[in-house]
């Protein structure tokens, strides 16, 4: 899974997206979701939240 260091405003999975990530498919329906969830609001992304909760059994971190 993607753990490459990204800027603090970019999802850590952007370069190597998980199978359900919005950035895995670029089309007119996903572009607004990519803009919203793959960048500044990535911690609000439902896929990111689920991955953090599943892999760490902890609450989603807040910055």
C-alpha positions in Angstrom: 0.0 0.0 0.0 1.1 3.6 -0.5 3.2 4.9 2.2 5.3 7.3 0.1 5.8 10.7 1.8 3.5 13.3 0.4 2.9 16.9 1.2 0.7 17.4 4.3 -2.1 18.4 2.0 -2.0 15.2 -0.2 -3.3 11.8 0.7 -0.5 9.4 1.5 -2.2 6.9 -0.9 -2.3 9.3 -3.9 0.7 7.9 -5.7 -0.2 4.2 -5.0 -4.0 4.3 -4.5 -6.0 1.5 -2.8 -8.4 -0.4 -5.0 -11.4 1.8 -4.0 -9.6 5.2 -4.1 -11.2 7.9 -6.1 -7.9 8.7 -7.7 -7.7 5.2 -9.2 -10.1 6.2 -11.9 -10.1 9.6 -13.5 -13.3 10.6 -15.2 -15.9 13.3 -15.1 -17.6 11.7 -12.1 -14.5 11.2 -10.0 -12.6 14.4 -10.6 -14.7 16.5 -8.1 -14.1 13.7 -5.5 -10.4 13.6 -6.3 -10.1 17.3 -5.9 -11.9 17.2 -2.6 -10.6 14.0 -1.0 -7.2 13.3 -2.4 -5.8 16.7 -1.5 -6.5 19.0 1.4 -9.5 17.1 2.8 -8.0 13.6 2.5 -8.6 12.8 6.2 -12.4 13.2 5.5 -12.3 10.7 2.7 -14.4 7.6 3.5 -11.8 5.3 1.9 -9.0 6.9 3.9 -10.9 6.7 7.2 -11.8 3.1 6.7 -8.2 2.2 5.9 -6.9 4.0 9.0 -9.5 2.4 11.2 -9.0 -1.1 9.7 -5.2 -1.1 9.8 -4.6 0.6 13.1 -7.8 -0.1 15.2 -7.5 3.5 16.3 -9.5 6.7 15.8 -8.8 8.6 12.6 -6.0 11.1 13.5 -6.9 14.8 13.4 -4.4 17.5 12.5 
